[in-house]
Amino acid sequence: MLGFPGKLKVQVTYKLIGAHQLAVKMIAKSVDKATPVNLAQHTYWNLGGHNSGDILSHNVQIFGSYITPVDKVLIPTGETRSVKGTPYDFLEPKKVVTHIRELPDLYDMNYVLDKSFQKQLSKAAVVRDPVSGRNMELWSNQLGMQFYTSGQLNGTKGKHGAIYHKFAAIALETQGFPDSVNHPYFPTQIVKPGETYEHIMLYRFTAS
Protein backbone atom coordinates (compact mmCIF):
# COMPACT_ATOMS: atom_id res chain seq x y z
CA MET A 1 0.00 0.00 0.00
CA LEU A 2 1.14 3.52 -0.70
CA GLY A 3 2.82 5.31 2.17
CA PHE A 4 3.92 2.20 4.06
CA PRO A 5 7.63 1.44 4.34
CA GLY A 6 7.44 -2.31 3.72
CA LYS A 7 5.62 -4.92 1.66
CA LEU A 8 3.35 -7.52 3.22
CA LYS A 9 2.07 -10.98 2.44
CA VAL A 10 -1.46 -11.17 3.82
CA GLN A 11 -3.82 -14.12 4.18
CA VAL A 12 -7.39 -14.09 5.54
CA THR A 13 -9.22 -17.32 6.37
CA TYR A 14 -12.93 -17.67 7.18
CA LYS A 15 -13.98 -20.91 8.88
CA LEU A 16 -17.37 -22.21 10.01
CA ILE A 17 -17.06 -24.21 13.25
CA GLY A 18 -20.11 -26.36 13.76
CA ALA A 19 -23.47 -24.71 13.13
CA HIS A 20 -23.10 -21.61 15.29
CA GLN A 21 -19.51 -20.32 15.19
CA LEU A 22 -17.53 -18.31 12.64
CA ALA A 23 -13.77 -17.82 12.90
CA VAL A 24 -11.76 -15.20 11.03
CA LYS A 25 -7.97 -15.42 10.98
CA MET A 26 -5.79 -12.69 9.47
CA ILE A 27 -2.07 -13.32 9.03
CA ALA A 28 0.52 -10.88 7.69
CA LYS A 29 4.27 -11.21 7.19
CA SER A 30 6.70 -8.44 6.36
CA VAL A 31 8.56 -9.13 3.14
CA ASP A 32 11.38 -6.61 3.22
CA LYS A 33 11.13 -3.85 5.88
CA ALA A 34 9.56 -3.22 9.26
CA THR A 35 6.09 -1.79 8.71
CA PRO A 36 2.94 -1.04 10.73
CA VAL A 37 0.16 -3.63 10.44
CA ASN A 38 -3.33 -3.31 11.90
CA LEU A 39 -5.89 -5.32 9.94
CA ALA A 40 -9.57 -5.05 10.86
CA GLN A 41 -12.81 -6.86 9.99
CA HIS A 42 -15.50 -4.22 9.43
CA THR A 43 -18.63 -6.39 9.46
CA TYR A 44 -21.97 -4.77 10.27
CA TRP A 45 -24.36 -6.71 12.53
CA ASN A 46 -28.09 -6.42 13.12
CA LEU A 47 -29.24 -9.50 15.02
CA GLY A 48 -32.85 -8.79 14.15
CA GLY A 49 -32.05 -9.16 10.44
CA HIS A 50 -30.44 -6.82 7.95
CA ASN A 51 -33.74 -5.10 7.08
CA SER A 52 -35.34 -5.15 10.54
CA GLY A 53 -34.78 -1.50 11.42
CA ASP A 54 -32.30 0.00 13.86
CA ILE A 55 -30.14 -1.56 16.58
CA LEU A 56 -30.95 0.96 19.32
CA SER A 57 -32.72 -1.70 21.40
CA HIS A 58 -29.82 -4.18 21.13
CA ASN A 59 -28.14 -4.88 24.47
CA VAL A 60 -24.36 -4.54 24.34
CA GLN A 61 -21.65 -5.52 26.81
CA ILE A 62 -18.03 -4.54 26.11
CA PHE A 63 -15.22 -5.99 28.19
CA GLY A 64 -13.18 -2.82 28.10
CA SER A 65 -12.71 -0.45 31.06
CA TYR A 66 -10.87 2.22 29.06
CA ILE A 67 -11.07 3.99 25.72
CA THR A 68 -8.50 5.80 23.60
CA PRO A 69 -10.16 9.24 23.17
CA VAL A 70 -9.85 11.16 19.92
CA ASP A 71 -9.56 14.78 18.85
CA LYS A 72 -11.95 16.78 16.65
CA VAL A 73 -10.87 14.93 13.51
CA LEU A 74 -11.15 11.50 15.21
CA ILE A 75 -7.39 10.93 15.63
CA PRO A 76 -6.39 9.33 18.98
CA THR A 77 -4.79 11.76 21.42
CA GLY A 78 -2.48 9.11 22.88
CA GLU A 79 -4.37 8.94 26.19
CA THR A 80 -6.39 6.16 27.74
CA ARG A 81 -9.47 7.19 29.70
CA SER A 82 -11.77 5.27 32.04
CA VAL A 83 -15.31 4.61 30.84
CA LYS A 84 -16.73 4.81 34.37
CA GLY A 85 -19.42 7.46 34.65
CA THR A 86 -19.45 8.14 30.90
CA PRO A 87 -21.77 7.13 28.02
CA TYR A 88 -19.01 4.73 26.91
CA ASP A 89 -19.50 2.43 29.90
CA PHE A 90 -20.78 -0.93 28.64
CA LEU A 91 -19.11 -3.02 31.33
CA GLU A 92 -22.60 -4.14 32.26
CA PRO A 93 -25.09 -4.90 29.46
CA LYS A 94 -27.24 -1.97 28.39
CA LYS A 95 -29.22 -0.84 25.38
CA VAL A 96 -27.38 1.11 22.69
CA VAL A 97 -29.97 3.89 22.94
CA THR A 98 -29.34 4.53 26.65
CA HIS A 99 -26.77 7.31 26.27
CA ILE A 100 -26.24 7.62 22.51
CA ARG A 101 -27.86 11.06 22.25
CA GLU A 102 -25.24 12.45 24.66
CA LEU A 103 -22.49 11.90 22.09
CA PRO A 104 -22.04 14.38 19.24
CA ASP A 105 -20.40 11.75 17.02
CA LEU A 106 -22.49 8.82 18.34
CA TYR A 107 -20.47 5.65 19.02
CA ASP A 108 -17.25 5.35 17.03
CA MET A 109 -14.59 4.61 19.62
CA ASN A 110 -11.71 2.23 20.29
CA TYR A 111 -11.95 0.33 23.57
CA VAL A 112 -8.97 -0.98 25.52
CA LEU A 113 -10.01 -4.56 26.15
CA ASP A 114 -9.53 -5.96 29.67
CA LYS A 115 -6.80 -8.44 28.78
CA SER A 116 -3.84 -7.22 30.87
CA PHE A 117 -2.19 -6.63 27.49
CA GLN A 118 -1.75 -10.35 26.85
CA LYS A 119 -2.49 -11.42 23.29
CA GLN A 120 -4.61 -14.49 23.92
CA LEU A 121 -8.15 -15.31 22.89
CA SER A 122 -10.64 -13.71 25.28
CA LYS A 123 -14.17 -12.32 25.22
CA ALA A 124 -14.39 -8.81 23.78
CA ALA A 125 -18.13 -8.16 23.54
CA VAL A 126 -21.62 -9.65 23.77
CA VAL A 127 -24.62 -8.38 21.76
CA ARG A 128 -28.23 -9.46 22.38
CA ASP A 129 -31.37 -8.62 20.43
CA PRO A 130 -34.39 -8.79 22.77
CA VAL A 131 -36.86 -9.07 19.88
CA SER A 132 -35.40 -12.02 17.95
CA GLY A 133 -33.70 -13.57 20.98
CA ARG A 134 -30.43 -13.87 19.06
CA ASN A 135 -27.13 -13.48 20.92
CA MET A 136 -23.60 -12.98 19.61
CA GLU A 137 -20.30 -13.25 21.47
CA LEU A 138 -17.08 -11.89 19.99
CA TRP A 139 -13.74 -13.35 21.09
CA SER A 140 -10.36 -12.11 19.92
CA ASN A 141 -6.63 -12.06 20.60
CA GLN A 142 -6.36 -8.30 19.95
CA LEU A 143 -5.97 -5.55 22.55
CA GLY A 144 -8.51 -3.07 21.22
CA MET A 145 -11.98 -2.99 19.66
CA GLN A 146 -13.70 -0.25 17.68
CA PHE A 147 -17.41 0.10 18.54
CA TYR A 148 -19.42 1.80 15.79
CA THR A 149 -23.19 2.35 15.55
CA SER A 150 -23.59 3.33 11.90
CA GLY A 151 -23.89 7.04 12.56
CA GLN A 152 -22.81 7.87 9.02
CA LEU A 153 -25.20 5.59 7.17
CA ASN A 154 -27.85 7.60 5.36
CA GLY A 155 -29.95 5.81 2.79
CA THR A 156 -27.27 3.28 1.79
CA LYS A 157 -28.59 0.60 -0.55
CA GLY A 158 -27.91 -2.92 0.70
CA LYS A 159 -28.84 -6.59 0.31
CA HIS A 160 -31.97 -7.35 -1.72
CA GLY A 161 -32.50 -3.62 -2.25
CA ALA A 162 -32.90 -2.81 1.46
CA ILE A 163 -32.08 0.78 2.42
CA TYR A 164 -29.88 1.18 5.50
CA HIS A 165 -30.29 4.32 7.57
CA LYS A 166 -28.52 5.65 10.66
CA PHE A 167 -28.27 3.04 13.45
CA ALA A 168 -29.02 0.20 11.02
CA ALA A 169 -26.24 -1.99 12.42
CA ILE A 170 -23.34 -2.35 14.84
CA ALA A 171 -19.68 -2.85 13.94
CA LEU A 172 -17.30 -4.47 16.44
CA GLU A 173 -13.77 -4.32 15.01
CA THR A 174 -11.06 -5.92 17.14
CA GLN A 175 -7.72 -4.34 16.38
CA GLY A 176 -4.51 -2.85 17.69
CA PHE A 177 -4.83 0.72 18.93
CA PRO A 178 -5.36 3.16 16.04
CA ASP A 179 -2.48 5.53 15.24
CA SER A 180 -0.18 3.58 17.57
CA VAL A 181 2.83 4.44 15.42
CA ASN A 182 2.53 8.06 16.64
CA HIS A 183 1.96 7.29 20.32
CA PRO A 184 4.86 5.68 22.20
CA TYR A 185 2.66 4.53 25.09
CA PHE A 186 0.39 2.50 22.80
CA PRO A 187 1.37 -1.13 22.11
CA THR A 188 3.38 -1.29 18.91
CA GLN A 189 1.87 -2.53 15.65
CA ILE A 190 5.23 -2.72 13.86
CA VAL A 191 5.97 -6.07 12.20
CA LYS A 192 9.60 -6.75 11.30
CA PRO A 193 10.89 -9.12 8.63
CA GLY A 194 10.69 -12.67 9.97
CA GLU A 195 7.82 -11.79 12.33
CA THR A 196 4.18 -12.77 11.86
CA TYR A 197 1.11 -10.67 12.63
CA GLU A 198 -1.84 -12.84 13.65
CA HIS A 199 -5.35 -11.54 14.28
CA ILE A 200 -8.11 -13.96 15.33
CA MET A 201 -11.81 -13.25 15.74
CA LEU A 202 -14.36 -15.84 16.84
CA TYR A 203 -18.12 -15.21 16.69
CA ARG A 204 -20.44 -17.45 18.70
CA PHE A 205 -24.19 -17.34 18.07
CA THR A 206 -26.97 -18.58 20.36
CA ALA A 207 -30.68 -17.98 20.84
CA SER A 208 -32.63 -17.41 24.02
C-alpha positions in Angstrom: 0.0 0.0 0.0 1.1 3.5 -0.7 2.8 5.3 2.2 3.9 2.2 4.1 7.6 1.4 4.3 7.4 -2.3 3.7 5.6 -4.9 1.7 3.3 -7.5 3.2 2.1 -11.0 2.4 -1.5 -11.2 3.8 -3.8 -14.1 4.2 -7.4 -14.1 5.5 -9.2 -17.3 6.4 -12.9 -17.7 7.2 -14.0 -20.9 8.9 -17.4 -22.2 10.0 -17.1 -24.2 13.2 -20.1 -26.4 13.8 -23.5 -24.7 13.1 -23.1 -21.6 15.3 -19.5 -20.3 15.2 -17.5 -18.3 12.6 -13.8 -17.8 12.9 -11.8 -15.2 11.0 -8.0 -15.4 11.0 -5.8 -12.7 9.5 -2.1 -13.3 9.0 0.5 -10.9 7.7 4.3 -11.2 7.2 6.7 -8.4 6.4 8.6 -9.1 3.1 11.4 -6.6 3.2 11.1 -3.9 5.9 9.6 -3.2 9.3 6.1 -1.8 8.7 2.9 -1.0 10.7 0.2 -3.6 10.4 -3.3 -3.3 11.9 -5.9 -5.3 9.9 -9.6 -5.0 10.9 -12.8 -6.9 10.0 -15.5 -4.2 9.4 -18.6 -6.4 9.5 -22.0 -4.8 10.3 -24.4 -6.7 12.5 -28.1 -6.4 13.1 -29.2 -9.5 15.0 -32.8 -8.8 14.1 -32.0 -9.2 10.4 -30.4 -6.8 8.0 -33.7 -5.1 7.1 -35.3 -5.1 10.5 -34.8 -1.5 11.4 -32.3 0.0 13.9 -30.1 -1.6 16.6 -31.0 1.0 19.3 -32.7 -1.7 21.4 -29.8 -4.2 21.1 -28.1 -4.9 24.5 -24.4 -4.5 24.3 -21.6 -5.5 26.8 -18.0 -4.5 26.1 -15.2 -6.0 28.2 -13.2 -2.8 28.1 -12.7 -0.5 31.1 -10.9 2.2 29.1 -11.1 4.0 25.7 -8.5 5.8 23.6 -10.2 9.2 23.2 -9.9 11.2 19.9 -9.6 14.8 18.9 -12.0 16.8 16.6 -10.9 14.9 13.5 -11.1 11.5 15.2 -7.4 10.9 15.6 -6.4 9.3 19.0 -4.8 11.8 21.4 -2.5 9.1 22.9 -4.4 8.9 26.2 -6.4 6.2 27.7 -9.5 7.2 29.7 -11.8 5.3 32.0 -15.3 4.6 30.8 -16.7 4.8 34.4 -19.4 7.5 34.6 -19.5 8.1 30.9 -21.8 7.1 28.0 -19.0 4.7 26.9 -19.5 2.4 29.9 -20.8 -0.9 28.6 -19.1 -3.0 31.3 -22.6 -4.1 32.3 -25.1 -4.9 29.5 -27.2 -2.0 28.4 -29.2 -0.8 25.4 -27.4 1.1 22.7 -30.0 3.9 22.9 -29.3 4.5 26.7 -26.8 7.3 26.3 -26.2 7.6 22.5 -27.9 11.1 22.3 -25.2 12.4 24.7 -22.5 11.9 22.1 -22.0 14.4 19.2 -20.4 11.7 17.0 -22.5 8.8 18.3 -20.5 5.7 19.0 -17.2 5.4 17.0 -14.6 4.6 19.6 -11.7 2.2 20.3 -11.9 0.3 23.6 -9.0 -1.0 25.5 -10.0 -4.6 26.2 -9.5 -6.0 29.7 -6.8 -8.4 28.8 -3.8 -7.2 30.9 -2.2 -6.6 27.5 -1.8 -10.3 26.9 -2.5 -11.4 23.3 -4.6 -14.5 23.9 -8.2 -15.3 22.9 -10.6 -13.7 25.3 -14.2 -12.3 25.2 -14.4 -8.8 23.8 -18.1 -8.2 23.5 -21.6 -9.6 23.8 -24.6 -8.4 21.8 -28.2 -9.5 22.4 -31.4 -8.6 20.4 -34.4 -8.8 22.8 -36.9 -9.1 19.9 -35.4 -12.0 17.9 -33.7 -13.6 21.0 -30.4 -13.9 19.1 -27.1 -13.5 20.9 -23.6 -13.0 19.6 -20.3 -13.3 21.5 -17.1 -11.9 20.0 -13.7 -13.3 21.1 -10.4 -12.1 19.9 -6.6 -12.1 20.6 -6.4 -8.3 20.0 -6.0 -5.5 22.5 -8.5 -3.1 21.2 -12.0 -3.0 19.7 -13.7 -0.2 17.7 -17.4 0.1 18.5 -19.4 1.8 15.8 -23.2 2.3 15.5 -23.6 3.3 11.9 -23.9 7.0 12.6 -22.8 7.9 9.0 -25.2 5.6 7.2 -27.9 7.6 5.4 -30.0 5.8 2.8 -27.3 3.3 1.8 -28.6 0.6 -0.6 -27.9 -2.9 0.7 -28.8 -6.6 0.3 -32.0 -7.4 -1.7 -32.5 -3.6 -2.2 -32.9 -2.8 1.5 -32.1 0.8 2.4 -29.9 1.2 5.5 -30.3 4.3 7.6 -28.5 5.7 10.7 -28.3 3.0 13.5 -29.0 0.2 11.0 -26.2 -2.0 12.4 -23.3 -2.4 14.8 -19.7 -2.8 13.9 -17.3 -4.5 16.4 -13.8 -4.3 15.0 -11.1 -5.9 17.1 -7.7 -4.3 16.4 -4.5 -2.8 17.7 -4.8 0.7 18.9 -5.4 3.2 16.0 -2.5 5.5 15.2 -0.2 3.6 17.6 2.8 4.4 15.4 2.5 8.1 16.6 2.0 7.3 20.3 4.9 5.7 22.2 2.7 4.5 25.1 0.4 2.5 22.8 1.4 -1.1 22.1 3.4 -1.3 18.9 1.9 -2.5 15.6 5.2 -2.7 13.9 6.0 -6.1 12.2 9.6 -6.7 11.3 10.9 -9.1 8.6 10.7 -12.7 10.0 7.8 -11.8 12.3 4.2 -12.8 11.9 1.1 -10.7 12.6 -1.8 -12.8 13.6 -5.4 -11.5 14.3 -8.1 -14.0 15.3 -11.8 -13.2 15.7 -14.4 -15.8 16.8 -18.1 -15.2 16.7 -20.4 -17.4 18.7 -24.2 -17.3 18.1 -27.0 -18.6 20.4 -30.7 -18.0 20.8 -32.6 -17.4 24.0 
